[in-house]
């Protein structure tokens, strides 16, 4: 990876988070149904001869769990494709939006911010009004500090996160960003597992993306961007 990486971690890489696939979907109050809007085109990033300034904020997926190497994780793949970059990362494995948003420090003059949060909120059943408010506040923090930044919001890595995905999509589009759903990649064959493979982040499970899953996540994010 090219650039300077800032990591905010509190968990040992040798202790993988629990398998969230077994957790129930949220039974919190019903989520608002966003107004149907046409899908906007890719966001444009224009180079100025200096490394692109990029922020990633997320959970264990942003931490590259369970890729075979750091370079194979979606964060690293995106950074490499965009490079050279100056990279800032705020990520906590097995944590919800409530916790991760507190450690996100947004640099000025970002070119790109990628937010990958909400997966653990599905399992912990974060109330939708709380999730909506906190997600909106995080995006507002990014857009107010770096108003020129391209904003990408990844959906939940879940097959039971539809209500949270609706919030993420609506709030991201309202902030001028692009929503990148992950559920189809999650459900595709060969994007997760097998169990028990040794990785730098602990033993793999059936929930987190493998190298193929991370590659497809990176491809989906890059498809929402143009760089010139």
Secondary structure, DSSP 8 states (H G I E B T S, - for coil): --S-------S-TTS----GGGS----SS-------------EEE---SS-EEEEEEESTTTTTTT-SSGGGSHHHHHHHHH-SEEEEEEE-TT--HHHHGGG----TT-SEEEEE--HHHHHHT--HHHHHHHHHHHHHHHHHHSTT-EEEEE--SSSS-HHHHHHHHHHHHHTT-EEE--HHHHHSTTSB--TT-EETTEE--SSSB-HHHHHHHHHHHHHTEEE-
